[in-house]
Amino acid sequence: MTTNKIEIKDLTVNYIENKQTFNALHDVSFGVGRGEFVSVIGASGCGKSTLLSVLEGLYAPAGGSVQIDGKELHGTGTERGVVFQHYSLFPWMTTR
């Protein structure tokens, strides 16, 4: 039984673009304990947003596993949320 809130083991994520496979994450493993504060820092294009999208359930891994509270992650869930880097809907609308 794991003591971590989030457990990522051997995570691999691939993209297919123009019939070519691009490896975004390869064999990433780490745990995040309950109550820990974690920052994901790295150069542009290193896979930070891809990792967060996997945790939200927006991307499925090509390999490895992601567990939250000891349960395998499959798709999105109401217990998780994400705030996107860029607006996606109605860019012409404002709060005004």
Phi and psi restraints in degrees (range 20) as a CNS / XPLOR table:
assign (resid 1 and name C) (resid 2 and name N)
       (resid 2 and name CA) (resid 2 and name C) 1.0 -84.2 20.0 2
assign (resid 2 and name N) (resid 2 and name CA)
       (resid 2 and name C) (resid 3 and name N) 1.0 148.8 20.0 2
assign (resid 2 and name C) (resid 3 and name N)
       (resid 3 and name CA) (resid 3 and name C) 1.0 -98.8 20.0 2
assign (resid 3 and name N) (resid 3 and name CA)
       (resid 3 and name C) (resid 4 and name N) 1.0 -2.1 20.0 2
assign (resid 3 and name C) (resid 4 and name N)
       (resid 4 and name CA) (resid 4 and name C) 1.0 -85.4 20.0 2
assign (resid 4 and name N) (resid 4 and name CA)
       (resid 4 and name C) (resid 5 and name N) 1.0 146.3 20.0 2
assign (resid 4 and name C) (resid 5 and name N)
       (resid 5 and name CA) (resid 5 and name C) 1.0 -70.0 20.0 2
assign (resid 5 and name N) (resid 5 and name CA)
       (resid 5 and name C) (resid 6 and name N) 1.0 -44.1 20.0 2
assign (resid 5 and name C) (resid 6 and name N)
       (resid 6 and name CA) (resid 6 and name C) 1.0 -121.7 20.0 2
assign (resid 6 and name N) (resid 6 and name CA)
       (resid 6 and name C) (resid 7 and name N) 1.0 131.8 20.0 2
assign (resid 6 and name C) (resid 7 and name N)
       (resid 7 and name CA) (resid 7 and name C) 1.0 -129.3 20.0 2
assign (resid 7 and name N) (resid 7 and name CA)
       (resid 7 and name C) (resid 8 and name N) 1.0 116.9 20.0 2
assign (resid 7 and name C) (resid 8 and name N)
       (resid 8 and name CA) (resid 8 and name C) 1.0 -114.1 20.0 2
assign (resid 8 and name N) (resid 8 and name CA)
       (resid 8 and name C) (resid 9 and name N) 1.0 126.4 20.0 2
assign (resid 8 and name C) (resid 9 and name N)
       (resid 9 and name CA) (resid 9 and name C) 1.0 -133.1 20.0 2
assign (resid 9 and name N) (resid 9 and name CA)
       (resid 9 and name C) (resid 10 and name N) 1.0 120.7 20.0 2
assign (resid 9 and name C) (resid 10 and name N)
       (resid 10 and name CA) (resid 10 and name C) 1.0 52.5 20.0 2
assign (resid 10 and name N) (resid 10 and name CA)
       (resid 10 and name C) (resid 11 and name N) 1.0 39.0 20.0 2
assign (resid 10 and name C) (resid 11 and name N)
       (resid 11 and name CA) (resid 11 and name C) 1.0 -68.6 20.0 2
assign (resid 11 and name N) (resid 11 and name CA)
       (resid 11 and name C) (resid 12 and name N) 1.0 128.0 20.0 2
assign (resid 11 and name C) (resid 12 and name N)
       (resid 12 and name CA) (resid 12 and name C) 1.0 -130.1 20.0 2
assign (resid 12 and name N) (resid 12 and name CA)
       (resid 12 and name C) (resid 13 and name N) 1.0 131.9 20.0 2
assign (resid 12 and name C) (resid 13 and name N)
       (resid 13 and name CA) (resid 13 and name C) 1.0 -130.7 20.0 2
assign (resid 13 and name N) (resid 13 and name CA)
       (resid 13 and name C) (resid 14 and name N) 1.0 129.7 20.0 2
assign (resid 13 and name C) (resid 14 and name N)
       (resid 14 and name CA) (resid 14 and name C) 1.0 -119.7 20.0 2
assign (resid 14 and name N) (resid 14 and name CA)
       (resid 14 and name C) (resid 15 and name N) 1.0 147.8 20.0 2
assign (resid 14 and name C) (resid 15 and name N)
       (resid 15 and name CA) (resid 15 and name C) 1.0 -114.4 20.0 2
assign (resid 15 and name N) (resid 15 and name CA)
       (resid 15 and name C) (resid 16 and name N) 1.0 147.9 20.0 2
assign (resid 15 and name C) (resid 16 and name N)
       (resid 16 and name CA) (resid 16 and name C) 1.0 -115.0 20.0 2
assign (resid 16 and name N) (resid 16 and name CA)
       (resid 16 and name C) (resid 17 and name N) 1.0 121.3 20.0 2
assign (resid 16 and name C) (resid 17 and name N)
       (resid 17 and name CA) (resid 17 and name C) 1.0 -137.9 20.0 2
assign (resid 17 and name N) (resid 17 and name CA)
       (resid 17 and name C) (resid 18 and name N) 1.0 129.1 20.0 2
assign (resid 17 and name C) (resid 18 and name N)
       (resid 18 and name CA) (resid 18 and name C) 1.0 52.1 20.0 2
assign (resid 18 and name N) (resid 18 and name CA)
       (resid 18 and name C) (resid 19 and name N) 1.0 43.8 20.0 2
assign (resid 18 and name C) (resid 19 and name N)
       (resid 19 and name CA) (resid 19 and name C) 1.0 63.0 20.0 2
assign (resid 19 and name N) (resid 19 and name CA)
       (resid 19 and name C) (resid 20 and name N) 1.0 17.3 20.0 2
assign (resid 19 and name C) (resid 20 and name N)
       (resid 20 and name CA) (resid 20 and name C) 1.0 -119.2 20.0 2
assign (resid 20 and name N) (resid 20 and name CA)
       (resid 20 and name C) (resid 21 and name N) 1.0 142.7 20.0 2
assign (resid 20 and name C) (resid 21 and name N)
       (resid 21 and name CA) (resid 21 and name C) 1.0 -92.1 20.0 2
assign (resid 21 and name N) (resid 21 and name CA)
       (resid 21 and name C) (resid 22 and name N) 1.0 130.8 20.0 2
assign (resid 21 and name C) (resid 22 and name N)
       (resid 22 and name CA) (resid 22 and name C) 1.0 -115.8 20.0 2
assign (resid 22 and name N) (resid 22 and name CA)
       (resid 22 and name C) (resid 23 and name N) 1.0 124.5 20.0 2
assign (resid 22 and name C) (resid 23 and name N)
       (resid 23 and name CA) (resid 23 and name C) 1.0 -87.6 20.0 2
assign (resid 23 and name N) (resid 23 and name CA)
       (resid 23 and name C) (resid 24 and name N) 1.0 109.3 20.0 2
assign (resid 23 and name C) (resid 24 and name N)
       (resid 24 and name CA) (resid 24 and name C) 1.0 -86.3 20.0 2
assign (resid 24 and name N) (resid 24 and name CA)
       (resid 24 and name C) (resid 25 and name N) 1.0 -39.4 20.0 2
assign (resid 24 and name C) (resid 25 and name N)
       (resid 25 and name CA) (resid 25 and name C) 1.0 -136.4 20.0 2
assign (resid 25 and name N) (resid 25 and name CA)
       (resid 25 and name C) (resid 26 and name N) 1.0 140.8 20.0 2
assign (resid 25 and name C) (resid 26 and name N)
       (resid 26 and name CA) (resid 26 and name C) 1.0 -138.1 20.0 2
assign (resid 26 and name N) (resid 26 and name CA)
       (resid 26 and name C) (resid 27 and name N) 1.0 117.5 20.0 2
assign (resid 26 and name C) (resid 27 and name N)
       (resid 27 and name CA) (resid 27 and name C) 1.0 52.8 20.0 2
assign (resid 27 and name N) (resid 27 and name CA)
       (resid 27 and name C) (resid 28 and name N) 1.0 46.3 20.0 2
assign (resid 27 and name C) (resid 28 and name N)
       (resid 28 and name CA) (resid 28 and name C) 1.0 -82.8 20.0 2
assign (resid 28 and name N) (resid 28 and name CA)
       (resid 28 and name C) (resid 29 and name N) 1.0 129.2 20.0 2
assign (resid 28 and name C) (resid 29 and name N)
       (resid 29 and name CA) (resid 29 and name C) 1.0 -138.7 20.0 2
assign (resid 29 and name N) (resid 29 and name CA)
       (resid 29 and name C) (resid 30 and name N) 1.0 130.5 20.0 2
assign (resid 29 and name C) (resid 30 and name N)
       (resid 30 and name CA) (resid 30 and name C) 1.0 -172.1 20.0 2
assign (resid 30 and name N) (resid 30 and name CA)
       (resid 30 and name C) (resid 31 and name N) 1.0 165.8 20.0 2
assign (resid 30 and name C) (resid 31 and name N)
       (resid 31 and name CA) (resid 31 and name C) 1.0 -126.3 20.0 2
assign (resid 31 and name N) (resid 31 and name CA)
       (resid 31 and name C) (resid 32 and name N) 1.0 153.7 20.0 2
assign (resid 31 and name C) (resid 32 and name N)
       (resid 32 and name CA) (resid 32 and name C) 1.0 -125.0 20.0 2
assign (resid 32 and name N) (resid 32 and name CA)
       (resid 32 and name C) (resid 33 and name N) 1.0 118.2 20.0 2
assign (resid 32 and name C) (resid 33 and name N)
       (resid 33 and name CA) (resid 33 and name C) 1.0 -75.1 20.0 2
assign (resid 33 and name N) (resid 33 and name CA)
       (resid 33 and name C) (resid 34 and name N) 1.0 157.8 20.0 2
assign (resid 33 and name C) (resid 34 and name N)
       (resid 34 and name CA) (resid 34 and name C) 1.0 -58.8 20.0 2
assign (resid 34 and name N) (resid 34 and name CA)
       (resid 34 and name C) (resid 35 and name N) 1.0 128.2 20.0 2
assign (resid 34 and name C) (resid 35 and name N)
       (resid 35 and name CA) (resid 35 and name C) 1.0 84.4 20.0 2
assign (resid 35 and name N) (resid 35 and name CA)
       (resid 35 and name C) (resid 36 and name N) 1.0 -4.6 20.0 2
assign (resid 35 and name C) (resid 36 and name N)
       (resid 36 and name CA) (resid 36 and name C) 1.0 -75.3 20.0 2
assign (resid 36 and name N) (resid 36 and name CA)
       (resid 36 and name C) (resid 37 and name N) 1.0 148.8 20.0 2
assign (resid 36 and name C) (resid 37 and name N)
       (resid 37 and name CA) (resid 37 and name C) 1.0 -109.4 20.0 2
assign (resid 37 and name N) (resid 37 and name CA)
       (resid 37 and name C) (resid 38 and name N) 1.0 124.6 20.0 2
assign (resid 37 and name C) (resid 38 and name N)
       (resid 38 and name CA) (resid 38 and name C) 1.0 -125.5 20.0 2
assign (resid 38 and name N) (resid 38 and name CA)
       (resid 38 and name C) (resid 39 and name N) 1.0 137.4 20.0 2
assign (resid 38 and name C) (resid 39 and name N)
       (resid 39 and name CA) (resid 39 and name C) 1.0 -113.1 20.0 2
assign (resid 39 and name N) (resid 39 and name CA)
       (resid 39 and name C) (resid 40 and name N) 1.0 138.1 20.0 2
assign (resid 39 and name C) (resid 40 and name N)
       (resid 40 and name CA) (resid 40 and name C) 1.0 -107.1 20.0 2
assign (resid 40 and name N) (resid 40 and name CA)
       (resid 40 and name C) (resid 41 and name N) 1.0 114.2 20.0 2
assign (resid 40 and name C) (resid 41 and name N)
       (resid 41 and name CA) (resid 41 and name C) 1.0 -124.8 20.0 2
assign (resid 41 and name N) (resid 41 and name CA)
       (resid 41 and name C) (resid 42 and name N) 1.0 138.4 20.0 2
assign (resid 41 and name C) (resid 42 and name N)
       (resid 42 and name CA) (resid 42 and name C) 1.0 177.0 20.0 2
assign (resid 42 and name N) (resid 42 and name CA)
       (resid 42 and name C) (resid 43 and name N) 1.0 171.6 20.0 2
assign (resid 42 and name C) (resid 43 and name N)
       (resid 43 and name CA) (resid 43 and name C) 1.0 -67.6 20.0 2
assign (resid 43 and name N) (resid 43 and name CA)
       (resid 43 and name C) (resid 44 and name N) 1.0 159.2 20.0 2
assign (resid 43 and name C) (resid 44 and name N)
       (resid 44 and name CA) (resid 44 and name C) 1.0 -57.4 20.0 2
assign (resid 44 and name N) (resid 44 and name CA)
       (resid 44 and name C) (resid 45 and name N) 1.0 131.2 20.0 2
assign (resid 44 and name C) (resid 45 and name N)
       (resid 45 and name CA) (resid 45 and name C) 1.0 86.6 20.0 2
assign (resid 45 and name N) (resid 45 and name CA)
       (resid 45 and name C) (resid 46 and name N) 1.0 8.2 20.0 2
assign (resid 45 and name C) (resid 46 and name N)
       (resid 46 and name CA) (resid 46 and name C) 1.0 -87.6 20.0 2
assign (resid 46 and name N) (resid 46 and name CA)
       (resid 46 and name C) (resid 47 and name N) 1.0 -8.2 20.0 2
assign (resid 46 and name C) (resid 47 and name N)
       (resid 47 and name CA) (resid 47 and name C) 1.0 112.9 20.0 2
assign (resid 47 and name N) (resid 47 and name CA)
       (resid 47 and name C) (resid 48 and name N) 1.0 9.7 20.0 2
assign (resid 47 and name C) (resid 48 and name N)
       (resid 48 and name CA) (resid 48 and name C) 1.0 -60.2 20.0 2
assign (resid 48 and name N) (resid 48 and name CA)
       (resid 48 and name C) (resid 49 and name N) 1.0 -51.8 20.0 2
assign (resid 48 and name C) (resid 49 and name N)
       (resid 49 and name CA) (resid 49 and name C) 1.0 -67.6 20.0 2
assign (resid 49 and name N) (resid 49 and name CA)
       (resid 49 and name C) (resid 50 and name N) 1.0 -34.4 20.0 2
assign (resid 49 and name C) (resid 50 and name N)
       (resid 50 and name CA) (resid 50 and name C) 1.0 -62.4 20.0 2
assign (resid 50 and name N) (resid 50 and name CA)
       (resid 50 and name C) (resid 51 and name N) 1.0 -44.8 20.0 2
assign (resid 50 and name C) (resid 51 and name N)
       (resid 51 and name CA) (resid 51 and name C) 1.0 -59.3 20.0 2
assign (resid 51 and name N) (resid 51 and name CA)
       (resid 51 and name C) (resid 52 and name N) 1.0 -46.2 20.0 2
assign (resid 51 and name C) (resid 52 and name N)
       (resid 52 and name CA) (resid 52 and name C) 1.0 -65.5 20.0 2
assign (resid 52 and name N) (resid 52 and name CA)
       (resid 52 and name C) (resid 53 and name N) 1.0 -35.6 20.0 2
assign (resid 52 and name C) (resid 53 and name N)
       (resid 53 and name CA) (resid 53 and name C) 1.0 -67.5 20.0 2
assign (resid 53 and name N) (resid 53 and name CA)
       (resid 53 and name C) (resid 54 and name N) 1.0 -33.8 20.0 2
assign (resid 53 and name C) (resid 54 and name N)
       (resid 54 and name CA) (resid 54 and name C) 1.0 -66.5 20.0 2
assign (resid 54 and name N) (resid 54 and name CA)
       (resid 54 and name C) (resid 55 and name N) 1.0 -43.5 20.0 2
assign (resid 54 and name C) (resid 55 and name N)
       (resid 55 and name CA) (resid 55 and name C) 1.0 -63.7 20.0 2
assign (resid 55 and name N) (resid 55 and name CA)
       (resid 55 and name C) (resid 56 and name N) 1.0 -31.4 20.0 2
assign (resid 55 and name C) (resid 56 and name N)
       (resid 56 and name CA) (resid 56 and name C) 1.0 -77.8 20.0 2
assign (resid 56 and name N) (resid 56 and name CA)
       (resid 56 and name C) (resid 57 and name N) 1.0 -20.3 20.0 2
assign (resid 56 and name C) (resid 57 and name N)
       (resid 57 and name CA) (resid 57 and name C) 1.0 94.4 20.0 2
assign (resid 57 and name N) (resid 57 and name CA)
       (resid 57 and name C) (resid 58 and name N) 1.0 10.7 20.0 2
assign (resid 57 and name C) (resid 58 and name N)
       (resid 58 and name CA) (resid 58 and name C) 1.0 -78.7 20.0 2
assign (resid 58 and name N) (resid 58 and name CA)
       (resid 58 and name C) (resid 59 and name N) 1.0 -30.3 20.0 2
assign (resid 58 and name C) (resid 59 and name N)
       (resid 59 and name CA) (resid 59 and name C) 1.0 -118.2 20.0 2
assign (resid 59 and name N) (resid 59 and name CA)
       (resid 59 and name C) (resid 60 and name N) 1.0 139.9 20.0 2
assign (resid 59 and name C) (resid 60 and name N)
       (resid 60 and name CA) (resid 60 and name C) 1.0 -95.4 20.0 2
assign (resid 60 and name N) (resid 60 and name CA)
       (resid 60 and name C) (resid 61 and name N) 1.0 137.6 20.0 2
assign (resid 60 and name C) (resid 61 and name N)
       (resid 61 and name CA) (resid 61 and name C) 1.0 -70.3 20.0 2
assign (resid 61 and name N) (resid 61 and name CA)
       (resid 61 and name C) (resid 62 and name N) 1.0 149.2 20.0 2
assign (resid 61 and name C) (resid 62 and name N)
       (resid 62 and name CA) (resid 62 and name C) 1.0 -80.5 20.0 2
assign (resid 62 and name N) (resid 62 and name CA)
       (resid 62 and name C) (resid 63 and name N) 1.0 -22.9 20.0 2
assign (resid 62 and name C) (resid 63 and name N)
       (resid 63 and name CA) (resid 63 and name C) 1.0 -161.1 20.0 2
assign (resid 63 and name N) (resid 63 and name CA)
       (resid 63 and name C) (resid 64 and name N) 1.0 163.7 20.0 2
assign (resid 63 and name C) (resid 64 and name N)
       (resid 64 and name CA) (resid 64 and name C) 1.0 84.8 20.0 2
assign (resid 64 and name N) (resid 64 and name CA)
       (resid 64 and name C) (resid 65 and name N) 1.0 -169.3 20.0 2
assign (resid 64 and name C) (resid 65 and name N)
       (resid 65 and name CA) (resid 65 and name C) 1.0 -144.8 20.0 2
assign (resid 65 and name N) (resid 65 and name CA)
       (resid 65 and name C) (resid 66 and name N) 1.0 153.9 20.0 2
assign (resid 65 and name C) (resid 66 and name N)
       (resid 66 and name CA) (resid 66 and name C) 1.0 -130.6 20.0 2
assign (resid 66 and name N) (resid 66 and name CA)
       (resid 66 and name C) (resid 67 and name N) 1.0 126.0 20.0 2
assign (resid 66 and name C) (resid 67 and name N)
       (resid 67 and name CA) (resid 67 and name C) 1.0 -124.1 20.0 2
assign (resid 67 and name N) (resid 67 and name CA)
       (resid 67 and name C) (resid 68 and name N) 1.0 139.2 20.0 2
assign (resid 67 and name C) (resid 68 and name N)
       (resid 68 and name CA) (resid 68 and name C) 1.0 -124.4 20.0 2
assign (resid 68 and name N) (resid 68 and name CA)
       (resid 68 and name C) (resid 69 and name N) 1.0 125.7 20.0 2
assign (resid 68 and name C) (resid 69 and name N)
       (resid 69 and name CA) (resid 69 and name C) 1.0 55.0 20.0 2
assign (resid 69 and name N) (resid 69 and name CA)
       (resid 69 and name C) (resid 70 and name N) 1.0 35.7 20.0 2
assign (resid 69 and name C) (resid 70 and name N)
       (resid 70 and name CA) (resid 70 and name C) 1.0 78.2 20.0 2
assign (resid 70 and name N) (resid 70 and name CA)
       (resid 70 and name C) (resid 71 and name N) 1.0 3.5 20.0 2
assign (resid 70 and name C) (resid 71 and name N)
       (resid 71 and name CA) (resid 71 and name C) 1.0 -110.8 20.0 2
assign (resid 71 and name N) (resid 71 and name CA)
       (resid 71 and name C) (resid 72 and name N) 1.0 134.0 20.0 2
assign (resid 71 and name C) (resid 72 and name N)
       (resid 72 and name CA) (resid 72 and name C) 1.0 -60.5 20.0 2
assign (resid 72 and name N) (resid 72 and name CA)
       (resid 72 and name C) (resid 73 and name N) 1.0 135.0 20.0 2
assign (resid 72 and name C) (resid 73 and name N)
       (resid 73 and name CA) (resid 73 and name C) 1.0 -83.2 20.0 2
assign (resid 73 and name N) (resid 73 and name CA)
       (resid 73 and name C) (resid 74 and name N) 1.0 126.3 20.0 2
assign (resid 73 and name C) (resid 74 and name N)
       (resid 74 and name CA) (resid 74 and name C) 1.0 -138.1 20.0 2
assign (resid 74 and name N) (resid 74 and name CA)
       (resid 74 and name C) (resid 75 and name N) 1.0 101.8 20.0 2
assign (resid 74 and name C) (resid 75 and name N)
       (resid 75 and name CA) (resid 75 and name C) 1.0 77.1 20.0 2
assign (resid 75 and name N) (resid 75 and name CA)
       (resid 75 and name C) (resid 76 and name N) 1.0 -174.5 20.0 2
assign (resid 75 and name C) (resid 76 and name N)
       (resid 76 and name CA) (resid 76 and name C) 1.0 -77.0 20.0 2
assign (resid 76 and name N) (resid 76 and name CA)
       (resid 76 and name C) (resid 77 and name N) 1.0 166.0 20.0 2
assign (resid 76 and name C) (resid 77 and name N)
       (resid 77 and name CA) (resid 77 and name C) 1.0 -155.0 20.0 2
assign (resid 77 and name N) (resid 77 and name CA)
       (resid 77 and name C) (resid 78 and name N) 1.0 154.9 20.0 2
assign (resid 77 and name C) (resid 78 and name N)
       (resid 78 and name CA) (resid 78 and name C) 1.0 -73.2 20.0 2
assign (resid 78 and name N) (resid 78 and name CA)
       (resid 78 and name C) (resid 79 and name N) 1.0 -12.7 20.0 2
assign (resid 78 and name C) (resid 79 and name N)
       (resid 79 and name CA) (resid 79 and name C) 1.0 -83.9 20.0 2
assign (resid 79 and name N) (resid 79 and name CA)
       (resid 79 and name C) (resid 80 and name N) 1.0 -3.0 20.0 2
assign (resid 79 and name C) (resid 80 and name N)
       (resid 80 and name CA) (resid 80 and name C) 1.0 -127.0 20.0 2
assign (resid 80 and name N) (resid 80 and name CA)
       (resid 80 and name C) (resid 81 and name N) 1.0 152.6 20.0 2
assign (resid 80 and name C) (resid 81 and name N)
       (resid 81 and name CA) (resid 81 and name C) 1.0 -142.0 20.0 2
assign (resid 81 and name N) (resid 81 and name CA)
       (resid 81 and name C) (resid 82 and name N) 1.0 161.1 20.0 2
assign (resid 81 and name C) (resid 82 and name N)
       (resid 82 and name CA) (resid 82 and name C) 1.0 -141.6 20.0 2
assign (resid 82 and name N) (resid 82 and name CA)
       (resid 82 and name C) (resid 83 and name N) 1.0 143.7 20.0 2
assign (resid 82 and name C) (resid 83 and name N)
       (resid 83 and name CA) (resid 83 and name C) 1.0 -114.9 20.0 2
assign (resid 83 and name N) (resid 83 and name CA)
       (resid 83 and name C) (resid 84 and name N) 1.0 117.6 20.0 2
assign (resid 83 and name C) (resid 84 and name N)
       (resid 84 and name CA) (resid 84 and name C) 1.0 -73.2 20.0 2
assign (resid 84 and name N) (resid 84 and name CA)
       (resid 84 and name C) (resid 85 and name N) 1.0 152.9 20.0 2
assign (resid 84 and name C) (resid 85 and name N)
       (resid 85 and name CA) (resid 85 and name C) 1.0 -67.3 20.0 2
assign (resid 85 and name N) (resid 85 and name CA)
       (resid 85 and name C) (resid 86 and name N) 1.0 -34.5 20.0 2
assign (resid 85 and name C) (resid 86 and name N)
       (resid 86 and name CA) (resid 86 and name C) 1.0 -125.4 20.0 2
assign (resid 86 and name N) (resid 86 and name CA)
       (resid 86 and name C) (resid 87 and name N) 1.0 146.5 20.0 2
assign (resid 86 and name C) (resid 87 and name N)
       (resid 87 and name CA) (resid 87 and name C) 1.0 -65.7 20.0 2
assign (resid 87 and name N) (resid 87 and name CA)
       (resid 87 and name C) (resid 88 and name N) 1.0 148.9 20.0 2
assign (resid 87 and name C) (resid 88 and name N)
       (resid 88 and name CA) (resid 88 and name C) 1.0 -120.6 20.0 2
assign (resid 88 and name N) (resid 88 and name CA)
       (resid 88 and name C) (resid 89 and name N) 1.0 -28.4 20.0 2
assign (resid 88 and name C) (resid 89 and name N)
       (resid 89 and name CA) (resid 89 and name C) 1.0 -117.2 20.0 2
assign (resid 89 and name N) (resid 89 and name CA)
       (resid 89 and name C) (resid 90 and name N) 1.0 138.0 20.0 2
assign (resid 89 and name C) (resid 90 and name N)
       (resid 90 and name CA) (resid 90 and name C) 1.0 49.2 20.0 2
assign (resid 90 and name N) (resid 90 and name CA)
       (resid 90 and name C) (resid 91 and name N) 1.0 59.8 20.0 2
assign (resid 90 and name C) (resid 91 and name N)
       (resid 91 and name CA) (resid 91 and name C) 1.0 -63.8 20.0 2
assign (resid 91 and name N) (resid 91 and name CA)
       (resid 91 and name C) (resid 92 and name N) 1.0 -17.0 20.0 2
assign (resid 91 and name C) (resid 92 and name N)
       (resid 92 and name CA) (resid 92 and name C) 1.0 -83.1 20.0 2
assign (resid 92 and name N) (resid 92 and name CA)
       (resid 92 and name C) (resid 93 and name N) 1.0 -11.5 20.0 2
assign (resid 92 and name C) (resid 93 and name N)
       (resid 93 and name CA) (resid 93 and name C) 1.0 -91.7 20.0 2
assign (resid 93 and name N) (resid 93 and name CA)
       (resid 93 and name C) (resid 94 and name N) 1.0 149.3 20.0 2
assign (resid 93 and name C) (resid 94 and name N)
       (resid 94 and name CA) (resid 94 and name C) 1.0 -128.8 20.0 2
assign (resid 94 and name N) (resid 94 and name CA)
       (resid 94 and name C) (resid 95 and name N) 1.0 170.6 20.0 2
assign (resid 94 and name C) (resid 95 and name N)
       (resid 95 and name CA) (resid 95 and name C) 1.0 -73.7 20.0 2
assign (resid 95 and name N) (resid 95 and name CA)
       (resid 95 and name C) (resid 96 and name N) 1.0 -16.5 20.0 2
